[in-house]
Amino acid sequence: MTDKEIDEPTGVETTGHEWDGIKELNNPLPRWWLIILWITVIWSVIYWVLMPSWPGITGHFAGLRNHSERANVDAAIAALETERSAQMQQLLSATSIDEIERDPQLLQFAMNAGGSLFGDNCATCHGAGGQGFVGYPSLVDDTWLWGGTLDDIQKTLHHGIRSTHPETRLSIMMAYGETGAFSSDQIDDLVEYVTYLSGREADSEAVVRARADFTQQCVSCHGADGTGDPQQGAPDLTDAIWLYGGDRKDLRETLYYGRAGVMPHWTERLSDEQITALAVYVHSLGGGE
C-alpha cells in the first residue's frame, strides 16, 4: 500500500495499490455498466414490492400483485383437464379395447395419457419399459397373473393386489416350510417337481415322491397340470417366466417362506378416466388378451 499519486504516462490518479511494481489506476467504471447496475437495483426494488418476496414469522409478503405460481399451475391444470374432458369421457365410455382401437385419435390420446401416468406412477417398480424386476411382474410379455384383458387390468389398477382396498385381489402363497406344513425333505422334492413341470431336467425319484404333496396342497391353485389359474392369481409353473426366480434356490425359498407381494390400488390417486388410459397403455405393452 502506498500513497495515491498521479500516474505520469496516463495522468490518472492511482488507488494506492501496488503489486510487483505495477500500480492500479483509479479509472471510473464505464457509464453503460453503471446504468445497467442501477437499472437492476431499481428493478429489484420494484420486484420486491410487486411480487412475493420477504419472509415473515407467520408467512411471507405476498406482493401487491398477489402473484402465485401455485395458483397459476392449478389454473393451467384445470384448463387442461377441461380441454381433455371430452376425450376422457369418451375413453371411459368405451366398452372394449377393440372400440378404442377403432378410433385412432382416441387410441393415441389414451396411449399418450397412459404413458405419462405409467412413467409417474408405475415405472419405479415395473421399469420404464414395463420389463419388470425380481418381485415385480413384467408387463411386456403375454403372461398375466390376474388376466390380461382390458377389464382385468383395470380391476387390478382399481383394487390392487393384497392392498388396503376392501375389494383387493387376494391370493396366498403359503410358507410351507416356515409353518411346518412340509418338512425340509418334502420341500426339496417339491422343488424338483416344479422344475420338472417347467420342462427342465429333474430328479425323477423326487418327482414321484412329491406328486402326492403337490396334489394335496398345490393343485387347488396351480391346477393338476401346473398351468395356474388367473382367477386366483396363481402363476403358471410350466413356462419359463418366474416372478421371484426359477432356479432351485429361488423355488425353495418360495416354498419355504411363501410370497406376498403388494400391488397398491390407485382409486384414491387416479380418476376412473386416468385408470382406463393407464390400462390401455399397459394392455399395449404386452399385447394383452
N, C-alpha and C positions, 0 to 999 in steps of 0.2 A: 504494500500500500504506500503510495507517495502522494504529495500534494498535487492538486489539479493544476494543469498548465495548458498552454496553447501549443498544439502540435504545429510545428513550423511548416511542413510541406502542405498541410491541408487548411491550416488556420482554424481548426476545430478544437474546442476545449476537450481535454481528456477527462475521464471519470476518476482518475487517480489509481486505477488498477493497472498493474503491470505484471506480465509473465514472461520470463526469459528475455527481458529487454523489449518485449512488444507491449505497447501501451494501448489501452482501449479508448476509442474515441466516443465522445458523448453525442452521437448523432441522434436527432429526433426520430421517432417512429414514423413510417410512411403514413401520409394522411389517409390513403384508402384503407389501410389496416385499422387505424383509429376509428374511422367511420363505421366499418363493419363491427368492430368491438362494441361501440356504443349502440348500434342497432340491435345487436344480440342482447345487450343489457336491458334496453328498453323493452324488447320483445319478451324477455324472461319475466319482467315485472308485469306486463300485460297478461302473460300466460298464468302467472300466479293468481291474478285477480279473477280471470275468466274461467279457468279450469280447476279441477280437483288438484290440490297441492299440499298444503301444510297439514301434517298430522296433529291430532289433539289428544286429550286424555280419554275422551269417550268416543271419538270419531275423527273425522278429518274435514277440512274446509272444502265444501263441495264446489265452490266457484260460482260466479254469477250466472254462468250458462247452465248450471246444474247438469253438466255433461256426465254420462255414464256409459262406458263401453259395454258393461254387462247388459244394460238396458238395450243398447243397440244390437248386441248379439241376440238377445231374446227376441227382439222385433224382427231381425233378419231370419231367425229360425222359424218364427211364427208365419212369416210371409212365405217361406219356402214350403212349409207344411201345407199352407193353404193352396199353393200352386200345385203341389203333388197330390192333394187330397182326392181329386177325381180319379187319378190312376191307382191310388192306394185302394179306393173303394172298389174299383173295377177288379183289381187283383184279389181283394178279399172275397168278392162275389163269385170268382171263378170256381167251378166245381171239380176241375181236374187239371192235371199238368198238360194234357192234350189241348184243352181250351186255351190255356196261357200260351202254349207254343204256336197255336194257330194265329195269334196276334203278335207279329214281330215287334211292334212298338212296346206292347205290354211286357213281352218277354225280356226285351232289352232293359226296360225300366226295372223289372224285378231283379235281373242279374246285376245291374249297377247298384241298386239299393242293397240287395242281399250281399254282394261282395264287400261293400263298405261296412255293413253290420258284422259280417264274418271277421273282417280284419280287426274291428274294435272289440269284439266280444268272444270270439272262438279260436282265433289263431294262436293265442297263448298256449292252449292245451293241444289243439289238433294240428298246429303248424300252419304257416302262411298259405301253403298249397293244399291243406287238408290231409297231408300224408300221415299224420298221427305219430305217436311215440309209444314207448312201452307204457301200458296202462291207459292210453288214450287212443280210441279207435281211429283207424284210417278211414277217411271218408271218400277216398278216390278209387276204391275197388267196388265190387258189386256184392259184397258180403255185409249184411246188416243184422245186428243182434236183435233189433226190435222191428224189423221190416223196413223196406226202403221205398215204399210208396210215398207220395206227397203227404197223404193223411198221416201215415206212420211217423214221418219226420216231424210234421207239425205237432203231433201229440207228444213226441219226445221233447221238443222245444218248450211246449206249453207246460208240461208236467215234470220234466226232468226224470232222472233215474236215481232211485234211493235218495231223493231230495227231501226238502221240508214241505213240499206241496202235498195236500191231502190225497190227491189222485196220482201221486207219482208212480212211475213204472217201478216195479219191485221184483227182484229176483235174488236168490241167496245161493252162493256157492259155499257150502258148509266147510268148516275147518275140521276135516275128518281125523287128522292126527292130533290136533290140539285138544279136541273134545274127547278123544279116546274112542271114537266110533270105530276106527280101524287101527290095527297095530302097525308098527313101522314096516313089517314084512308085507302086510296086505297093501300098504300104500306103494311099496316098491313094485309089487305085482301089478297094481292098477296103472302105474306109470308105464309099464311095459304094454299093458292092454291099450292104453290111449295111443302110445307110439305105434302099435300095430294098426289101430283104427285109421291112423293118418297115412297109412301106406308105407311105413318105414320098417326097417328090419327090427325085430323084437325077439325077446326070449320066449320061445314057443311054450315052454312049460309054465312060465309065469303068466302067460296069456290064458292058458287053460285054468290055472288056479284063480285068476282074477275074474273070470266070466260071471261067476255066481254073485260076487260082490258088486260088480258093475250092474247086473240085472236088478239086484235088490235096491241099490242106492242111487244109481245114475240114470237108468232108463227112463224114469218118470219125467226127467227134464230133457236129457240129450237124445232120447229115443233109442230103440233097440239097436239100430244101425249106427248110432252116434252122430247123426246128421243135424241134431239140435232142433230147437223149436222157437221161432221168432215171437210167438205169442207169450212166451215166458222169458225171453231174452237169453235163452240157453244157446251157447255157441255151437257151431258145427265142429266136431272133433275129427272129421275126415279130410279136411282141407289143410292147406299149409299156412293158414292165417291164424296167428296166435296173439291175443291181446297182451298177455304177460310173458310171452316167450314160450317156445315149444320144445326146448331141449329137456332132457331128463331132470336136470336140476330145477328148472323153472316149473315143470309139471309137478314134481314132488313138493315144491314149495306151495303151489296152488292147492294141491290135495291136502297138505298138512295144515296150512294156516287159513285156507279159504281166500276169497277175493270179494271186495265190496267197494268198488269204485263209485264215485258220485258224479252225476251229471246234473248241474243246477237247473232249476226251472227258470224260465225267462218271462213269465207273465207279469211280474212286478216291475220289470225293467223295460221290456219292449211291448209295443202295441200289437194287436192282432194282425194288422196290416204288415208291420215290420217282421213279425214271425213268419208270415206267409212268404214274404220276399226272401227271407233267410232260408226257408225250407226249399224254395225253388232253386236257390243258389247251391245249397248242399246237395239237392237231388241231381243237379247237373254235374257235380264233381265226379261222381262215380257211375253215372248213367241211371241211377235209381232203379225202381221196379215199375 
